[in-house]
Amino acid sequence: MALRVAIFLFATLLLPPQAAQKLGTDLSGHPVEQLAPAGTKAVVLFFAASDCPISNRYIPEIERLAREFAPQGVAFWWVYPNPTDTAEVVRQHQQQFNFHGQIVLDSDQRITQMAHATMTPEVALFVPASPQLREVYLGRVDDRYIALGQERPAATKHDLEDAVHAVLAHQPVLKPGGPAVGCAIVPLNAQ
């Protein structure tokens, strides 16, 4: 048994590194294979849909958080998991709402499955844990939406912002204070 383990360990040291796996594509059709370049302290995935009004209402908040945390090593990604959000649709969406940042079309829903996301807007927060990412938060951005059709004038709890602060301070990340409210992500097998 020990010999088999030793042979396996020796063989894995000799194997070439695994080829990067395509997670999605950018708006130019190029593969996105990495969400956390070297030096990244955390990755925020904002699951968006061009036709989800609640997702669209969160664009300014995600932009604000990206401006605040990007200089501290937090990568922000706009993830479009629905097949109807083609590159052209997302370009128009980006132009209409004037947002910036890294965009990935998750047409195979690899990122959606990795994060276990089911809704837009929902956010996932990952930390680099070599050689992969480790999810530490999945849920709502804040508590502005109580339920469909029920909205507070302003958020009173900022779940995502608090989670990012916790990661940067090497503190435990709390679970979201409530469910994300928005539009369901269309599963691939429902097409």
Steps between C-alpha positions, in 0.01 A plus 500: 500500500776747592676420172182584302466829683865582434465414128184713475668797669809466281288475184297808590820699545606403148169576333474831317273759663135467415383707205292800596129432484276740316254649747318720250573758233553873495304730271750443219454124514836434668503233770507608863715246681591686817296715737778579747832615355808493724468736794122480518373488858136430415265459204145634486267350242187706435244286318315733266230483235430773250124452537482482881388834645628421850839399362510827306418699813813360668741614228591829677563315828728242336685780320547680834631186669737429210643853523547458876649151508685451168801702625519257794535195274136401455404394148142568391332307218163556335380146430220449245367144540189514280535389137290794377773736619721477191808716451297753300223516761754547781684772305171686464425442868842634598451806282148565629600480868854636457682248717859384477704201596568145403214314336465128443228328301430180689315329217597152626419608858830369635544803723135489605540137606833570671332775707166318541326819386130478414394861463586840362604709681690264721864535598769248582822584677803276457849505644804349328581159648770355280444358248131596498261752647306440822152644533444688826173680424198450274191712528353845481684826447308667783155509657344763272257246355283316750305303239385550142313831496621594850793739513646714777590860412861411583687196623553467874732196481781474247571127493744493206693805614529354852617166354773667293615702803515177701711322236744790477528510881547119517179472704222240469239582237141505623220333307259731317226646718229391259439359153594670177195641324483524123470293184572128479797389293372290213656152533658365182285188505185718494576623146 
